[in-house]
Amino acid sequence: MTTNITVSIAGTSYPVKEGTWSLSDKIEERSKCSFTVQDNNDAYSFKKGQQVSITDTLQGLIFAGSVHTVKRSKKVTGLTTFVLHDIECDDRHAILDAASSNEQYTNQYAGAIAVKQIKDLTHQGIVASYALDQDTTQADFRAGTLSGTAATSNIG
C-alpha cells in the first residue's frame, strides 16, 4: 500500500513538493520538521506560530507543532512563475519553552506547580484534558475517585 503525507497549516491542507519533507525526531530534543510548499498562483501566506499537523495515510498523525520559519523564493521555469515556501516547524514543546508564569507559589511541591502550569496550557493543545488534579488538603484528596487509595496525613 502506498503512503501519502498530508500537511495542514492553520487547518488548511497544502501540497508538499516531492522529496522535500524531512522529520528530525531525536530523544531528549525537540522534534523538528521541514518541507516545501509549491504555490503556483502566489496565493499562500504563512507566518510563524501557525499550527501544523502532518498525517500519513498508514501511520496517522506523525507530527504536530507550529511554523518556526518561512522562506519564500520565486522560481521561473520557461513561461511559468511560481513561489516556493520553505517551511521549518517545531513541535508543541516549543510552546512550553516560551511559557512563563507570574503566579506566586507558597509551600507547594514542584510537582504540584508543574501540574498547575500544564493545566493552564491544556487549551493550547499541548496536552489533552487528562485527569490532572491538584489536591491541597486531606478533604480534597478524600473527595477524589482514585480506587484503592486512602488519604493519609503522613508520607514516608
VENCORCOR-V93716 format. One record per helix or strand of 2 or more residues. SS is the DSSP state (h for helix, s for strand). FROM is the first residue (numbers start at 1). TO is the last residue. If there is no record, write none. Layout:
ss: (SS & SS)
from: (FROM & FROM)
to: (TO & TO)
This chain:
ss: (s & s & s & s & s & s & s & h & h & h)
from: (5 & 12 & 22 & 32 & 51 & 60 & 80 & 93 & 110 & 138)
to: (9 & 14 & 24 & 39 & 56 & 77 & 91 & 98 & 124 & 142)
